[in-house]
Every structure is written in C-alpha cells, then in structure tokens.
Amino acid sequence: MSSKQILCAALISACAVSTTSAQDLSLPGPHGAGKRTVVVTRPNATTFNAFLYYPATSTGANTPFDPSAVPYGGISFGHGFFQAADAYESTLQHLATWGFFVIATTTQGGLFPSHQALADDMRHGLGFLEQANLDLASPYIGAVDVSAFGMTGHSMGAGASILATANDARVRALAPMAPAETTPSAIAAMSNVSIPVRLVCGTQDGTVPTGTNALPMYAAAAGPRQLLSIIGGWHCGFIDTPALGGFGCDSGTLTLAEQLAIVRRHLAAFFLLHLRGVDSHWNAVWGPAALTDATTGLQRDADARFGPAAARQAGAAGHVLDFTFSLTNEGAQPTSFALFIENNLWPVTLSATQTATLAPGGSTTIHVYVTVPPRSSFSTDRCLISARSDRDGHTRCYSRIGARRL
C-alpha cells in the first residue's frame, strides 16, 4: 500500500471515528416521545397511576407507538420530594426518543412520603412493562426487552432507585441524579448493588450535598461505579418545572437549559451502552473521552485495571514491538474479559482476544505486538487497548500505546 493510500485510509477511519464521537446525545434520538397515563397493579391488587413515555412516531400525548427498533429497554424513574413526576418531562422524553420505555410513578408526592413505598412502586413499574410485553391487548406486546431494565430518579427518587435496585435482580444499570439519603438507608443499600452505577451530581448542589450523600454511596457500591459531577450544576437544575415555582430551590453557575442538556447527554450514553448495548459509547462512558469532558468531573472504578495505564516504545522499520500489560480483576465476582484494539494505523495484534475467567484479585498478562512499518507510512502511531468485562458485557478498562519509528 502506498503512503497516499495509507493516508486516505487513515482519513476515512478518522472521519468514521469523528462521526460516532460527534453524535450529540443531548439532542433527541431517532424516535418521537409519546406519553400516556397507565394504571399499575401492585401484587396486593391495589393500583396507582404512572406516566409512561415510549418511542413514538411523533412527540405528544397518546401518539402512536413506533415499533421500528423493538425491543426497547425499560427504565423506571423516581421523582424528588414534593415534585410531580412529569416535572422532569424533558429528560424522560429524551430517553424515550433514544429507544427506551420510561415509567414514572406518581405516588409518594406529598409532605410525608415513604421512601420504601416509592422504591417498591418503581419496581412495580418494571413489572407493568413485563406484563405489557406479554399482553395480547397491549400495543407493546413483544416490544419490551425485559433483560434490559434500568433505574434512575432525582433526589428522594434517586435514593429510592438505589433501594429498589438493591432488591431487584432485573435491573442492569442504575443512574441516580443528585441522590439523597433515605429511610431505610440508600447508602447502606448500595453495598448490595453490583451492577454498573453512574451517580450524577452537581458541584454546586446546595440542597443535597454530594459529600454526605452521593460520595458515600459511591464508596459503598459493590460493582462498577462512577461519580459524575456536573461543573456548576445545582440540585433543582435537574427539574424542568420545580414545585411552588421553584420556591426554596438552590441555584448554580449553569443555566437550567445548560444543565439539562448535560444530564440528557450523560444519561443517554450510559443507558445506550449498558441497556441497548451500543458499544460505540463505551469511550464516552468508561474511556478516555469521559475524562476529557470539560463540563464534568469523573471518579470511576471499572472493577478492573490495565497496568501500566500507558506505554511507549520505538523501533526500526520491520521491528515488532512487544508491549506487556497486566490485566487485573478488581471486582468482587469472577469474570473473563474480551480485548479490543482501536484507532491504530500500524499493524497491531494481541496475544489473546479473550481471557480465561479471573478470580477476584486475579491477573493475567497481555502482550500487544506492534509492527513498525516502512518509512513510506506514518512515523508514529497511537492506539487504545481495552478490556471489556464479560460479567456485564459493557464495562471496560483500558490502556494507551504510543509507538515511534526510529
């Protein structure tokens, strides 16, 4: 291949990467967002109302369901203290446009809510989706991916989402927003949450401080975990229309529109990766792109580690550089890993593309072989080596390689 051909191939590859990374997940997805009120039946035969947001042919109340990309995952949402469930409508609609059913209970909206009852009703919302998937009279028969359920919520509802998830094996991903400590304790319950978690907070939250709420929740989580801090974000900045006209609300550097756009982007990326399996978003969730986002700060623990985090070598044309890495399972459960190479321009191969199962604390050695090409090609190369956990199929750790021709 000539240097001109190599350059063209590289540019095509770069454009493909740019197109994927440039996709703005703060904007609506390919569907409209329908909304309707549904009746959810509890196991004791009592009922409650919930708002169901769903992929639709257009956005609005009771608009036709869009079955073009079924099955869709389901997300249960919990509202904040004294807030209406549809006060968060822009975020719930947004998730529907990206291919999710979102069910938001209207219960426990008074001055003396039961956190446990809210958590239970959030779980019953997932039960409603399971039943709708099997109901011959339902427009959603066969349209719900019951293996792809998530939870989210705000403040009290975020704490309740943790309580619900800790007791529900159906939930595959959890993303509480500005989570508040609850009764019973959401902090304590987090030790029973072993699925991927993304806690989303604001650095200027004057109502539910991160240091006494989300931070100990992050520390207690038993699985892959993230604490995503929106720089300049505030507690009521997660709500479209706060109760009482915003009386008693805090404020922050960001405008409401700016914060909601950031929230939409990060929730969509997290759930698209972990519930819909869109692996192109892994870099924005677990990879280096997640650390270079100027709007957020990130603490994360992928339950696995590549060491060293980066390595560089140089060699003459035709020489094969041997990079040696250690991959360690830092989680509490055994898992194996699939290995991937991305963004390389030079020939790169791995000693293995799949590991054996590693016990907690167990490690394996991975060799990455880079062949230095002739002088007619690029003089340097950089690539990303990632290990995807087979336990949840989406969480990754990674390392970077730099190579130079002498």
Buried (B, 14 or more C-beta within 10 A) or exposed (E): EEEEEBBEEBEEBEEEBEEEEEBEBBEBBEBBBBBBEBEBEBEEEEEBEBBBBBBBBEBEEEBEBBBEEBBBBBBBBBBBBBBBBBBBBBBBBBBBBBBBBBBBBBBBBEEEBBBBBBBBBBBBBBBBBBBBBEEEEBEBBEBBBBEBBBBBBBBBBBBBBBBBBBBBEBBBBBBBBBBBBBEBBBBBBBBBBBBBBBBBBBBBBEBBBBEEBBBBBBBBBBBBBBBBBBBBBBBBBBBBBBBEEEEEBBBBBBEBEBBBBBBBBBBBBBBBBBBBEBBBBBBBBBBEBBEEBEBBBBBBBBBBBBEEEEBEBEBEEEBEBEBEBEBBBBBEEBBBBBBBBBBBBBEBEBBBEEBEEBEEEBBBEBEBEBBBBEEEBBEEBBBBBBBBBBBBEBBBBBBBBBBBBE
